[in-house]
Amino acid sequence: MITDSDRFSYQKSAYERPTFPYVCGRACAFGKPCSRGPNFDGSCGGTTECRPFRNGDRWECRRPPSAGGPCQDGPLPDGSCCQSHPPCKPRPSLRRRRQQISWLVATFVVAIIGAFLHFSPDSFVGEKAVLSSISPGALSGAHSNFALEEKGCAACHENHGKGVVAWANAFVTNQSVGESCVDCHSFGGAATSPHNATFTAAAGAAFSVNSPSADVQTDCVMCHTEHKGQEANIAPMRDAQCNSCHVQSIKSFGKDHPAFGDRFPHDMRPAIAFDHTTHFSKHFPEKLPEGETRGCVDCHQIEKAGLTVPPGSFDQNCASCHLSGIVDRRLALVNVPYMEEDPFDPDAVAEFCAPTPEEVELLREAAATGELEELEPDEYFYEDNGDNVPAALALALGVANDDPDGYLDAIGALYPELAETGVDAIFDRIDALPGDHRTSMMLAGLDGELLRQAACAWMQKIEHETPSDVRGGGWSSDGLAVTYQPSGHADPVARAWFDFAINAEQAAEAADADDLVIEQAAALSDLLTSEYGLGNCTKCHAVTQVTDTGSEAAENIAGLKVEWGYQSVNDRPYVEYDHRPHVNLLGPGTLCTTCHKQDLQAEFAASYRQHDATKFAPGFLPVSQETCTQCHTAGKVRQDCQLCHEYHLEPGFNRTMGFQHQARGKPETGREGG
């Protein structure tokens, strides 16, 4: 460490003047400046080694110690230094050069600004846009028709046309053009979030290696740059752009890309529980004529291939085997349950009900045979019926379906009301239940006269049959119960009952209903989802747990839904795949098993007995990365990032683009608006 505080004394070192515009030329040539250095005007100050000082009548040498001290010969008699040298050529110092460069740059910038302001066009309108020193080039065709027609350059450049001050402010501040992009473009998430989504900590394990940090703020112009000409396509991205943000750089799909997951390509189960293994190994051999087989193209619509290859409709693929299992499963709404006594007042029954056709016929026969006095009603009518109250009716009445003492009074009050008001008696009770029900659809087609006749017959201890045969499904009375028979697949009444019952228990709990109501709601749900339930719908349609994503509670409110229709499973929104070119390459239906191999050990059907769509046993083995690299590798087929990956989540537009037509159109005589 240097501790000498006087190390720059004139006696120890040459005095260098950092503020002087010149440095000694000898320093540049020999590496050692002279002690006196150049003069301020740029002339050499070192032609002599000192300037002698006259002390009385003598001249004294004043060469500093750093240059060797007083010389031996001393000054000449005329007072000049005896040590003379040819002059050097001092050179500009670094400080002076920097100053010169700064002035040159400042002058150049001012000149450029002046040129920009002087040569700027008055306007940019459509195809008449004038290129000038401030225009970097023509917009792409997609943007020129919209941006220039409406606002011109100001559509994207906020400070355009606002004067010199605004232009200078834009020049010296960081203003992103990307902020103007979201005036027209919309996305599924924030435009400045990587891939327009915020990855939570729970998802961090899945995205920490390959995805950018959730804190990264992106901008449109990081990947999309304009002014490349009318024919330019600014949407494609190079792999280098992807690798600039992603932690793991992927230069080759076959070498650097992470391995696919152990359930790829789907983490969610399909909406329809179709077990390929059992159908191909068991059901098809049993049902099909000898020698006839089924393959992929027999059920899947190859002509509609895309992300998925959708199956045909129920009528095309399933009806021949499954239609009978749908129409044979009925729902009982009201019935004659087991009762140990008659709860109905004969006078009330006589008031509401005229003699039934059955009673009239019995009376006629009795009168004709002379047995009228011996005619008595069946006193064991209610005790001989061993059925319980139907689950739907028990829930509507708020009673236990297997408690005769508990539901006796409720049945005694309901039947007279049915005889008087018909459907209203049932409608009002169901409509008052908690839950998201569609009562009008649940009871659609139910004839009030059917309920009145059935109630009157049952109160008179007579079975009631629907007067005419019911064909094609619907409501009917089969003697001791009024039931609903589905008209076929996708029956709207059956759907309405399922949609209500599937969440009836949860709705009752949320409404703080009685335990008995909650218990009966659960019983109705269990009945419908069993193999004996209405239409046997849940044999094929999955029941899936859903969450309320808008809830602010720590645990989102969970519910259930029946997956009524086939829908494409897209649980990887950033992965793009098209079956069409692969089908065309391999041949329709012949080589589907190249990628899709059945997992014969998977417990596929059992995984649908629970409601979590992410916990299931796929019927197929996962597609491996090696399957894709057979073709997608260097020297064969494309393997760039955008071939398989999308960036934006749910891209769209948040405004209409009709103004360009108005701008191009010419006013017509007699028509407002041109």
C-alpha positions as CSV (number, residue, x, y, z in Angstrom):
1,M,0.0,0.0,0.0
2,I,1.3,3.5,-0.8
3,T,1.4,5.6,2.4
4,D,3.5,8.5,1.1
5,S,0.9,11.4,1.0
6,D,3.5,13.6,-0.7
7,R,4.2,11.2,-3.6
8,F,3.1,13.7,-6.2
9,S,5.3,16.6,-4.9
10,Y,7.2,18.5,-7.7
11,Q,10.4,17.2,-6.2
12,K,9.4,13.6,-6.9
13,S,7.2,13.6,-10.0
14,A,6.6,15.7,-13.1
15,Y,3.8,18.1,-12.7
16,E,1.0,17.0,-15.0
17,R,-1.9,19.4,-15.6
18,P,-5.0,17.4,-16.2
19,T,-7.0,20.5,-17.3
20,F,-4.6,21.4,-20.0
21,P,-5.8,20.6,-23.5
22,Y,-2.4,19.1,-24.6
23,V,0.0,16.5,-23.3
24,C,3.8,16.3,-23.9
25,G,4.8,14.8,-27.2
26,R,7.8,13.1,-25.6
27,A,5.4,11.2,-23.4
28,C,3.8,9.7,-26.4
29,A,7.2,9.0,-28.2
30,F,9.4,8.0,-25.3
31,G,7.0,7.2,-22.5
32,K,8.4,10.0,-20.3
33,P,7.2,13.6,-20.4
34,C,9.5,16.5,-19.8
35,S,9.1,18.2,-16.5
36,R,7.7,21.4,-17.8
37,G,5.2,20.0,-20.2
38,P,3.4,21.8,-23.1
39,N,2.2,25.4,-23.0
40,F,-1.5,26.1,-22.8
41,D,-1.5,27.3,-26.5
42,G,-0.2,23.9,-27.6
43,S,3.5,24.9,-28.1
44,C,6.3,22.9,-26.6
45,G,7.4,24.0,-23.2
46,G,10.3,21.6,-22.9
47,T,13.0,23.1,-25.2
48,T,15.0,23.7,-22.1
49,E,15.0,21.8,-18.9
50,C,14.5,24.8,-16.6
51,R,14.0,28.5,-16.5
52,P,17.1,30.0,-14.6
53,F,16.3,32.4,-11.8
54,R,18.4,35.6,-11.3
55,N,19.4,35.8,-7.7
56,G,21.3,39.1,-7.3
57,D,24.0,39.1,-9.9
58,R,24.0,35.4,-10.5
59,W,21.7,33.0,-12.4
60,E,20.6,29.8,-10.6
61,C,19.5,26.5,-12.1
62,R,16.0,25.6,-11.2
63,R,15.8,22.1,-12.6
64,P,13.5,20.1,-10.2
65,P,14.8,17.0,-8.3
66,S,12.4,14.8,-10.3
67,A,14.4,15.7,-13.5
68,G,17.8,15.2,-11.9
69,G,18.2,18.4,-9.8
70,P,20.5,21.4,-10.7
71,C,22.7,20.7,-13.7
72,Q,26.5,20.7,-13.2
73,D,27.2,23.5,-15.7
74,G,24.5,25.8,-14.6
75,P,22.9,28.6,-16.6
76,L,24.7,30.4,-19.4
77,P,25.9,34.0,-18.8
78,D,22.9,35.4,-20.6
79,G,20.6,33.6,-18.2
80,S,19.4,30.9,-20.6
81,C,19.5,27.2,-19.7
82,C,22.5,25.3,-20.8
83,Q,20.4,22.2,-21.5
84,S,18.5,22.7,-24.6
85,H,16.4,20.2,-26.7
86,P,14.6,20.3,-30.0
87,P,11.0,21.1,-29.5
88,C,8.3,18.3,-29.4
89,K,4.9,18.4,-30.9
90,P,2.3,18.3,-28.1
91,R,-0.8,16.2,-28.7
92,P,-4.4,16.8,-27.7
93,S,-5.2,15.3,-24.3
94,L,-8.0,12.6,-23.9
95,R,-10.1,15.3,-22.3
96,R,-9.8,17.5,-25.3
97,R,-10.7,14.6,-27.7
98,R,-13.7,13.7,-25.7
99,Q,-14.9,17.3,-25.8
100,Q,-14.4,17.4,-29.5
101,I,-16.3,14.1,-30.0
102,S,-19.1,15.3,-27.7
103,W,-19.6,18.4,-29.8
104,L,-19.6,16.4,-33.0
105,V,-22.2,14.0,-31.6
106,A,-24.4,16.8,-30.3
107,T,-24.2,18.6,-33.7
108,F,-25.1,15.4,-35.5
109,V,-28.1,14.7,-33.3
110,V,-29.4,18.3,-33.7
111,A,-28.9,17.9,-37.4
112,I,-30.8,14.6,-37.5
113,I,-33.7,16.0,-35.4
114,G,-33.8,19.0,-37.7
115,A,-33.9,16.7,-40.7
116,F,-36.7,14.6,-39.2
117,L,-38.8,17.6,-38.4
118,H,-38.2,19.3,-41.8
119,F,-38.9,16.3,-44.0
120,S,-41.9,14.7,-42.0
121,P,-45.0,14.1,-44.2
122,D,-48.2,15.8,-43.5
123,S,-50.2,12.6,-43.2
124,F,-50.1,8.9,-43.7
125,V,-53.4,7.6,-45.2
126,G,-53.7,4.1,-46.5
127,E,-51.8,3.4,-49.7
128,K,-51.0,7.1,-50.1
129,A,-48.6,7.0,-47.1
130,V,-45.4,8.9,-47.9
131,L,-42.1,7.4,-46.9
132,S,-39.8,9.9,-45.3
133,S,-36.9,10.0,-43.0
134,I,-39.1,9.3,-40.0
135,S,-40.9,6.3,-41.5
136,P,-39.0,3.0,-40.9
137,G,-41.0,1.2,-43.6
138,A,-44.4,0.0,-44.7
139,L,-46.7,-1.7,-42.2
140,S,-47.7,-5.3,-42.7
141,G,-50.9,-5.8,-44.6
142,A,-52.8,-6.9,-41.6
143,H,-52.1,-3.7,-39.7
144,S,-52.0,-1.1,-42.5
145,N,-55.7,-1.6,-43.3
146,F,-56.7,-0.9,-39.7
147,A,-54.2,1.4,-38.1
148,L,-53.5,3.8,-40.9
149,E,-57.1,4.1,-42.0
150,E,-58.3,5.2,-38.6
151,K,-55.6,7.3,-36.9
152,G,-52.5,7.0,-38.9
153,C,-49.2,6.6,-37.1
154,A,-50.9,7.8,-33.8
155,A,-52.7,4.5,-33.7
156,C,-49.6,3.0,-32.3
157,H,-47.2,5.9,-31.6
158,E,-48.9,8.0,-29.0
159,N,-46.8,11.1,-29.4
160,H,-47.0,11.3,-33.1
161,G,-48.3,14.6,-34.4
162,K,-48.2,16.3,-31.0
163,G,-45.3,18.7,-31.7
164,V,-41.6,18.9,-31.0
165,V,-41.9,18.6,-27.2
166,A,-43.9,15.3,-27.4
167,W,-41.5,14.0,-30.0
168,A,-38.4,14.8,-27.9
169,N,-40.1,13.3,-24.9
170,A,-40.7,10.0,-26.8
171,F,-37.1,10.1,-27.9
172,V,-35.6,10.3,-24.4
173,T,-38.2,8.2,-22.4
174,N,-39.0,4.5,-22.6
175,Q,-42.4,4.2,-24.2
176,S,-43.5,0.8,-25.5
177,V,-45.5,0.6,-28.7
178,G,-46.8,-2.7,-27.3
179,E,-49.2,-0.8,-25.0
180,S,-51.2,0.1,-28.2
181,C,-51.5,-3.5,-29.3
182,V,-54.0,-4.4,-26.6
183,D,-56.3,-1.7,-27.9
184,C,-57.3,-4.2,-30.5
185,H,-55.9,-7.6,-29.4
186,S,-57.2,-9.5,-26.4
187,F,-55.8,-12.5,-24.6
188,G,-56.9,-15.0,-22.0
189,G,-54.8,-13.3,-19.4
190,A,-52.7,-10.3,-18.8
191,A,-50.9,-9.2,-22.0
192,T,-47.6,-8.6,-20.1
193,S,-47.5,-12.1,-18.5
194,P,-45.4,-14.8,-20.1
195,H,-47.8,-16.8,-22.3
196,N,-50.6,-14.6,-20.8
197,A,-50.9,-16.7,-17.7
198,T,-49.6,-16.5,-14.2
199,F,-48.2,-19.8,-13.0
200,T,-48.9,-20.3,-9.3
201,A,-46.6,-21.8,-6.7
202,A,-48.5,-25.0,-6.9
203,A,-47.7,-25.3,-10.6
204,G,-44.1,-24.2,-10.1
205,A,-42.8,-27.8,-10.1
206,A,-44.2,-28.3,-13.6
207,F,-43.0,-25.0,-15.0
208,S,-39.8,-24.1,-13.1
209,V,-37.4,-25.7,-15.6
210,N,-39.0,-24.9,-18.9
211,S,-41.0,-21.7,-18.3
212,P,-40.0,-18.2,-17.5
213,S,-40.5,-16.8,-14.0
214,A,-44.0,-15.6,-13.1
215,D,-42.4,-12.2,-12.4
216,V,-41.2,-11.7,-16.0
217,Q,-43.0,-8.9,-17.8
218,T,-43.2,-9.3,-21.5
219,D,-43.9,-6.8,-24.2
220,C,-45.4,-7.4,-27.7
221,V,-42.4,-5.7,-29.4
222,M,-40.1,-8.2,-27.8
223,C,-41.2,-10.8,-30.4
224,H,-43.3,-8.9,-33.0
225,T,-41.7,-6.0,-34.9
226,E,-43.5,-4.0,-37.6
227,H,-42.5,-2.0,-40.6
228,K,-41.2,-4.9,-42.6
229,G,-43.4,-4.4,-45.6
230,Q,-46.9,-5.3,-46.8
231,E,-46.2,-9.0,-47.3
232,A,-44.4,-9.5,-43.9
233,N,-45.8,-12.0,-41.5
234,I,-44.9,-10.8,-38.0
235,A,-46.5,-13.6,-36.1
236,P,-43.9,-16.4,-36.4
237,M,-41.2,-16.6,-33.8
238,R,-37.7,-18.0,-34.0
239,D,-36.5,-20.6,-31.5
240,A,-33.9,-18.1,-30.3
241,Q,-36.7,-15.8,-29.1
242,C,-38.2,-18.6,-27.1
243,N,-34.8,-19.6,-25.6
244,S,-34.1,-16.0,-24.6
245,C,-36.6,-16.4,-21.8
246,H,-36.9,-20.1,-21.0
247,V,-34.4,-21.3,-18.4
248,Q,-33.7,-24.5,-20.3
249,S,-32.4,-23.8,-23.8
250,I,-33.8,-26.2,-26.4
251,K,-31.8,-26.2,-29.6
252,S,-33.0,-29.6,-30.9
253,F,-36.3,-31.3,-30.1
254,G,-34.7,-34.8,-30.2
255,K,-31.8,-33.9,-27.9
256,D,-32.7,-31.1,-25.6
257,H,-36.5,-31.2,-25.2
258,P,-37.7,-32.5,-21.8
259,A,-39.3,-36.0,-21.9
260,F,-43.1,-36.1,-22.1
261,G,-45.0,-36.8,-18.9
262,D,-46.1,-40.3,-17.9
263,R,-49.7,-39.5,-18.9
264,F,-49.1,-37.5,-22.1
265,P,-51.0,-36.3,-23.9
266,H,-53.9,-36.0,-21.4
267,D,-54.1,-35.3,-17.7
268,M,-57.9,-35.1,-17.8
269,R,-60.2,-38.0,-18.4
270,P,-62.6,-37.9,-21.4
271,A,-66.2,-36.8,-20.8
272,I,-67.5,-40.2,-22.1
273,A,-66.4,-43.3,-20.3
274,F,-65.8,-45.5,-23.4
275,D,-63.5,-48.4,-22.5
276,H,-61.7,-49.4,-25.7
277,T,-60.2,-52.4,-24.1
278,T,-63.4,-54.1,-23.1
279,H,-65.2,-53.1,-26.3
280,F,-62.5,-54.5,-28.5
281,S,-61.8,-57.6,-26.5
282,K,-65.3,-58.5,-25.2
283,H,-68.4,-56.6,-26.4
284,F,-67.6,-56.3,-30.2
285,P,-66.8,-60.1,-30.5
286,E,-70.1,-60.9,-28.7
287,K,-72.3,-58.4,-30.6
288,L,-70.9,-58.3,-34.1
289,P,-71.7,-61.0,-36.7
290,E,-69.1,-63.6,-37.2
291,G,-66.1,-62.4,-39.2
292,E,-67.0,-58.7,-38.7
293,T,-64.6,-56.5,-36.8
294,R,-64.3,-52.9,-35.7
295,G,-61.4,-50.5,-36.1
296,C,-60.6,-46.8,-35.3
297,V,-62.3,-45.4,-38.4
298,D,-65.5,-47.2,-37.8
299,C,-66.2,-44.9,-34.8
300,H,-64.0,-41.9,-35.3
301,Q,-64.7,-39.2,-38.0
302,I,-61.4,-39.0,-39.8
303,E,-62.6,-36.2,-42.1
304,K,-63.0,-34.0,-39.0
305,A,-59.5,-34.7,-37.6
306,G,-57.8,-31.9,-35.8
307,L,-56.5,-31.7,-32.3
308,T,-58.7,-34.7,-31.7
309,V,-60.4,-37.1,-34.1
310,P,-64.0,-36.9,-32.8
311,P,-66.2,-39.9,-32.6
312,G,-69.5,-40.2,-34.4
313,S,-72.9,-39.5,-32.8
314,F,-74.7,-41.8,-30.4
315,D,-77.0,-42.9,-33.1
316,Q,-74.1,-43.8,-35.4
317,N,-71.9,-45.6,-32.9
318,C,-73.8,-46.6,-29.8
319,A,-77.6,-46.9,-30.3
320,S,-77.6,-50.5,-31.6
321,C,-76.4,-51.8,-28.2
322,H,-77.2,-49.1,-25.6
323,L,-80.6,-47.6,-26.6
324,S,-82.6,-50.2,-24.9
325,G,-80.7,-49.7,-21.6
326,I,-81.7,-46.1,-21.7
327,V,-85.5,-46.3,-22.3
328,D,-85.9,-49.2,-19.9
329,R,-84.7,-47.1,-16.9
330,R,-87.7,-45.2,-15.4
331,L,-88.1,-42.5,-12.7
332,A,-91.0,-42.9,-10.3
333,L,-92.4,-39.6,-9.2
334,V,-95.4,-40.5,-7.0
335,N,-96.8,-43.9,-6.0
336,V,-98.9,-45.9,-3.5
337,P,-96.5,-46.7,-0.8
338,Y,-96.9,-49.2,2.1
339,M,-99.3,-47.7,4.7
340,E,-100.7,-49.5,7.7
341,E,-103.9,-47.5,7.7
342,D,-106.1,-45.4,5.3
343,P,-105.1,-41.7,5.7
344,F,-107.9,-40.4,3.5
345,D,-111.2,-38.9,4.6
346,P,-114.0,-40.6,2.5
347,D,-116.0,-37.4,2.5
348,A,-113.0,-35.4,1.1
349,V,-112.4,-38.1,-1.5
350,A,-116.0,-38.0,-2.6
351,E,-115.8,-34.2,-2.8
352,F,-112.7,-34.2,-5.1
353,C,-113.2,-37.4,-7.0
354,A,-116.1,-38.7,-9.1
355,P,-116.4,-42.4,-9.4
356,T,-113.5,-43.7,-11.5
357,P,-114.2,-45.7,-14.7
358,E,-113.0,-48.8,-12.8
359,E,-115.6,-48.1,-10.0
360,V,-118.3,-47.5,-12.5
361,E,-117.6,-50.8,-14.3
362,L,-117.6,-52.7,-11.0
363,L,-120.8,-51.1,-9.9
364,R,-122.4,-52.1,-13.3
365,E,-121.3,-55.7,-12.9
366,A,-122.4,-55.8,-9.3
367,A,-125.8,-54.4,-10.2
368,A,-126.2,-56.8,-13.1
369,T,-125.4,-59.9,-11.0
370,G,-127.3,-58.7,-7.9
371,E,-124.2,-58.5,-5.8
372,L,-124.3,-54.8,-5.2
373,E,-124.9,-55.1,-1.5
374,E,-121.8,-57.3,-1.1
375,L,-119.4,-54.9,-2.9
376,E,-116.8,-53.7,-0.5
377,P,-113.4,-51.9,-1.2
378,D,-110.1,-53.8,-0.6
379,E,-109.4,-53.1,3.0
380,Y,-105.8,-54.3,2.6
381,F,-105.0,-52.2,-0.5
382,Y,-102.4,-50.0,1.2
383,E,-100.9,-52.8,3.3
384,D,-100.4,-55.1,0.3
385,N,-98.1,-52.6,-1.5
386,G,-94.6,-53.1,-0.2
387,D,-92.8,-50.2,-2.0
388,N,-91.4,-47.2,-0.3
389,V,-92.0,-43.6,-1.2
390,P,-90.0,-42.8,-4.4
391,A,-86.8,-40.8,-3.7
392,A,-88.0,-37.8,-5.7
393,L,-91.3,-37.6,-3.8
394,A,-89.6,-38.2,-0.4
395,L,-87.3,-35.2,-1.1
396,A,-90.2,-33.0,-2.2
397,L,-92.2,-33.9,0.9
398,G,-89.3,-33.8,3.3
399,V,-89.9,-37.3,4.7
400,A,-87.9,-40.4,5.0
401,N,-88.9,-42.7,2.2
402,D,-88.7,-45.9,4.3
403,D,-90.6,-44.6,7.4
404,P,-94.4,-45.4,7.0
405,D,-95.3,-43.6,10.2
406,G,-93.3,-40.6,9.1
407,Y,-94.8,-40.2,5.6
408,L,-98.4,-41.2,6.4
409,D,-99.7,-37.7,7.1
410,A,-97.7,-36.2,4.2
411,I,-99.2,-38.7,1.7
412,G,-102.6,-38.1,3.3
413,A,-102.3,-34.4,2.5
414,L,-100.7,-34.8,-0.9
415,Y,-103.2,-37.0,-2.7
416,P,-106.3,-34.8,-2.1
417,E,-104.2,-31.8,-3.3
418,L,-103.2,-33.8,-6.4
419,A,-106.8,-34.6,-7.0
420,E,-107.7,-30.9,-6.8
421,T,-104.7,-29.1,-8.4
422,G,-102.9,-31.7,-10.5
423,V,-99.3,-30.8,-11.3
424,D,-99.2,-27.7,-9.1
425,A,-99.0,-29.8,-6.0
426,I,-95.8,-31.4,-7.1
427,F,-94.4,-28.4,-8.9
428,D,-94.6,-26.1,-5.9
429,R,-92.9,-28.6,-3.6
430,I,-90.0,-29.2,-6.0
431,D,-89.6,-25.6,-6.8
432,A,-89.3,-24.8,-3.1
433,L,-86.3,-27.1,-2.7
434,P,-82.8,-25.6,-2.5
435,G,-80.7,-26.0,-5.6
436,D,-80.4,-24.9,-9.2
437,H,-83.4,-26.7,-10.5
438,R,-85.3,-26.3,-13.8
439,T,-88.7,-27.5,-12.5
440,S,-90.6,-26.7,-15.7
441,M,-88.2,-29.0,-17.6
442,M,-88.2,-31.6,-14.9
443,L,-92.0,-32.0,-15.1
444,A,-92.3,-31.2,-18.8
445,G,-95.1,-33.2,-20.4
446,L,-96.7,-34.2,-17.1
447,D,-100.4,-34.0,-17.6
448,G,-102.3,-32.7,-14.6
449,E,-105.3,-34.9,-15.5
450,L,-103.1,-38.0,-15.2
451,L,-102.1,-37.0,-11.7
452,R,-105.7,-36.2,-10.7
453,Q,-107.1,-39.5,-12.0
454,A,-104.2,-41.5,-10.4
455,A,-104.7,-39.8,-7.0
456,C,-108.4,-40.3,-7.1
457,A,-108.1,-44.0,-8.0
458,W,-105.5,-44.6,-5.3
459,M,-107.6,-42.9,-2.6
460,Q,-110.5,-45.1,-3.7
461,K,-108.1,-48.1,-3.4
462,I,-108.0,-48.9,-7.1
463,E,-104.9,-49.3,-9.3
464,H,-104.7,-46.8,-12.1
465,E,-103.5,-47.5,-15.6
466,T,-102.9,-44.9,-18.3
467,P,-106.0,-44.9,-20.5
468,S,-104.0,-45.4,-23.7
469,D,-100.6,-47.0,-24.5
470,V,-97.7,-44.6,-24.1
471,R,-95.2,-44.9,-27.0
472,G,-92.0,-43.0,-27.4
473,G,-91.5,-42.3,-23.7
474,G,-93.0,-39.8,-21.4
475,W,-95.2,-39.7,-18.2
476,S,-97.6,-42.6,-17.5
477,S,-99.3,-44.5,-14.8
478,D,-98.6,-48.2,-14.5
479,G,-101.0,-49.1,-11.8
480,L,-99.4,-48.1,-8.5
481,A,-97.0,-45.3,-9.6
482,V,-96.6,-42.4,-12.0
483,T,-93.3,-42.8,-13.8
484,Y,-91.2,-41.1,-16.5
485,Q,-89.7,-43.1,-19.3
486,P,-86.9,-41.4,-21.4
487,S,-87.8,-40.9,-25.1
488,G,-84.3,-41.9,-26.1
489,H,-80.7,-40.6,-25.8
490,A,-80.2,-37.0,-24.7
491,D,-83.7,-36.9,-23.2
492,P,-84.2,-33.3,-21.9
493,V,-86.4,-34.3,-18.9
494,A,-83.8,-36.9,-17.7
495,R,-81.0,-34.3,-18.1
496,A,-82.9,-31.8,-15.9
497,W,-83.4,-34.4,-13.1
498,F,-79.7,-35.3,-13.2
499,D,-78.6,-31.7,-13.2
500,F,-80.7,-30.9,-10.2
501,A,-80.1,-34.1,-8.2
502,I,-76.3,-34.2,-8.7
503,N,-75.9,-31.1,-6.4
504,A,-79.1,-31.4,-4.4
505,E,-77.2,-32.6,-1.3
506,Q,-74.7,-29.8,-1.4
507,A,-77.4,-27.2,-2.1
508,A,-79.4,-28.5,0.9
509,E,-76.3,-28.2,3.2
510,A,-75.6,-24.7,1.9
511,A,-79.2,-23.7,2.7
512,D,-78.9,-25.2,6.2
513,A,-81.8,-27.5,5.5
514,D,-83.0,-30.3,7.9
515,D,-80.8,-33.4,8.1
516,L,-83.8,-35.4,6.7
517,V,-83.8,-33.2,3.5
518,I,-80.1,-33.5,3.1
519,E,-80.3,-37.3,3.5
520,Q,-83.1,-37.6,0.9
521,A,-81.2,-35.4,-1.5
522,A,-78.3,-37.7,-1.2
523,A,-80.5,-40.7,-1.7
524,L,-82.0,-39.2,-4.9
525,S,-78.5,-38.5,-6.3
526,D,-77.4,-42.0,-5.5
527,L,-80.4,-43.5,-7.2
528,L,-80.0,-41.6,-10.4
529,T,-76.3,-42.3,-10.7
530,S,-76.7,-46.0,-10.0
531,E,-77.1,-48.6,-12.8
532,Y,-80.8,-48.6,-12.0
533,G,-81.2,-44.8,-12.3
534,L,-83.2,-42.9,-14.9
535,G,-81.8,-43.7,-18.3
536,N,-78.7,-45.2,-16.8
537,C,-76.9,-42.1,-18.0
538,T,-73.9,-42.2,-15.8
539,K,-72.8,-45.5,-17.2
540,C,-71.2,-43.5,-20.0
541,H,-71.4,-39.8,-18.9
542,A,-68.8,-38.8,-16.4
543,V,-69.7,-37.0,-13.2
544,T,-67.0,-34.4,-12.6
545,Q,-66.2,-32.2,-9.7
546,V,-65.9,-28.5,-10.6
547,T,-64.7,-25.5,-8.6
548,D,-65.9,-21.9,-8.5
549,T,-62.9,-20.1,-9.8
550,G,-64.5,-16.7,-9.0
551,S,-64.7,-17.5,-5.3
552,E,-62.5,-15.6,-2.9
553,A,-62.7,-18.2,-0.2
554,A,-59.6,-20.2,0.7
555,E,-61.3,-23.3,-0.7
556,N,-63.4,-22.7,-3.8
557,I,-67.0,-23.9,-3.6
558,A,-67.0,-27.3,-5.2
559,G,-69.9,-28.8,-7.2
560,L,-70.6,-31.6,-9.6
561,K,-71.7,-31.7,-13.2
562,V,-72.7,-34.4,-15.6
563,E,-70.6,-34.4,-18.8
564,W,-73.4,-34.6,-21.2
565,G,-71.6,-34.2,-24.5
566,Y,-68.4,-35.3,-26.1
567,Q,-65.8,-32.5,-25.9
568,S,-62.2,-32.3,-26.9
569,V,-59.9,-32.6,-24.0
570,N,-57.4,-29.7,-24.1
571,D,-55.6,-29.7,-20.8
572,R,-52.4,-28.4,-22.5
573,P,-53.5,-25.1,-23.9
574,Y,-50.0,-24.2,-25.2
575,V,-49.5,-27.5,-27.1
576,E,-50.8,-27.5,-30.7
577,Y,-51.3,-30.8,-32.5
578,D,-53.1,-31.6,-35.7
579,H,-54.1,-35.2,-36.5
580,R,-54.9,-34.4,-40.1
581,P,-51.4,-34.4,-41.7
582,H,-50.5,-37.5,-39.6
583,V,-53.6,-39.3,-40.7
584,N,-52.8,-38.4,-44.4
585,L,-49.2,-39.6,-44.0
586,L,-49.9,-42.9,-42.2
587,G,-53.2,-43.7,-43.8
588,P,-56.6,-43.4,-42.2
589,G,-57.2,-46.0,-39.6
590,T,-54.4,-48.3,-40.6
591,L,-51.6,-47.2,-38.3
592,C,-53.3,-45.3,-35.5
593,T,-51.6,-47.8,-33.1
594,T,-48.3,-46.3,-34.1
595,C,-48.9,-43.7,-31.5
596,H,-51.9,-45.0,-29.6
597,K,-51.3,-48.3,-27.9
598,Q,-54.0,-49.7,-25.5
599,D,-53.1,-50.3,-21.9
600,L,-54.7,-53.7,-21.3
601,Q,-54.1,-53.5,-17.5
602,A,-55.7,-50.1,-16.9
603,E,-58.7,-50.0,-14.6
604,F,-60.4,-47.5,-16.9
605,A,-64.1,-48.0,-15.8
606,A,-63.3,-48.0,-12.1
607,S,-61.6,-44.6,-12.3
608,Y,-65.0,-43.1,-13.3
609,R,-66.5,-44.0,-10.0
610,Q,-65.0,-41.0,-8.4
611,H,-65.4,-37.4,-9.4
612,D,-61.9,-36.0,-9.8
613,A,-61.2,-35.8,-13.5
614,T,-57.4,-35.7,-13.0
615,K,-57.4,-39.1,-11.2
616,F,-58.1,-41.6,-13.8
617,A,-56.6,-44.6,-15.5
618,P,-56.1,-43.9,-19.2
619,G,-57.0,-46.7,-21.5
620,F,-53.9,-46.0,-23.6
621,L,-50.2,-46.0,-22.8
622,P,-48.7,-42.5,-22.9
623,V,-47.2,-41.2,-26.1
624,S,-43.5,-41.0,-25.7
625,Q,-41.1,-38.4,-27.1
626,E,-39.3,-41.2,-29.1
627,T,-42.6,-41.7,-31.0
628,C,-42.4,-38.1,-32.3
629,T,-38.6,-38.1,-33.0
630,Q,-39.0,-40.9,-35.5
631,C,-40.0,-38.1,-37.9
632,H,-39.4,-34.8,-36.2
633,T,-35.7,-34.5,-36.1
634,A,-32.9,-32.7,-37.9
635,G,-32.9,-33.4,-41.6
636,K,-36.4,-34.9,-41.6
637,V,-39.5,-33.0,-40.5
638,R,-39.8,-29.5,-38.9
639,Q,-38.9,-29.4,-35.2
640,D,-39.1,-25.7,-34.3
641,C,-40.9,-24.5,-31.2
642,Q,-43.9,-23.0,-33.0
643,L,-44.7,-26.2,-34.8
644,C,-46.1,-27.7,-31.6
645,H,-46.4,-24.8,-29.1
646,E,-48.7,-21.8,-29.0
647,Y,-47.7,-18.7,-27.2
648,H,-50.8,-16.6,-26.6
649,L,-53.6,-17.9,-24.4
650,E,-57.0,-17.5,-26.0
651,P,-56.1,-14.8,-28.5
652,G,-58.9,-12.6,-29.9
653,F,-60.1,-9.1,-30.6
654,N,-61.7,-6.7,-28.2
655,R,-63.1,-4.3,-30.8
656,T,-64.7,-4.3,-34.2
657,M,-62.6,-3.5,-37.3
658,G,-65.4,-2.1,-39.5
659,F,-64.0,1.4,-39.7
660,Q,-61.6,0.6,-42.6
661,H,-64.6,0.0,-44.8
662,Q,-66.1,3.3,-43.9
663,A,-62.7,5.0,-44.6
664,R,-62.5,3.4,-48.0
665,G,-66.1,3.9,-49.0
666,K,-67.3,6.9,-50.9
667,P,-70.5,8.8,-49.9
668,E,-73.5,7.9,-51.9
669,T,-76.2,10.4,-52.8
670,G,-79.3,10.1,-50.6
671,R,-77.7,7.8,-48.0
672,E,-76.6,8.9,-44.6
673,G,-73.2,8.1,-43.4
674,G,-71.7,7.6,-47.0
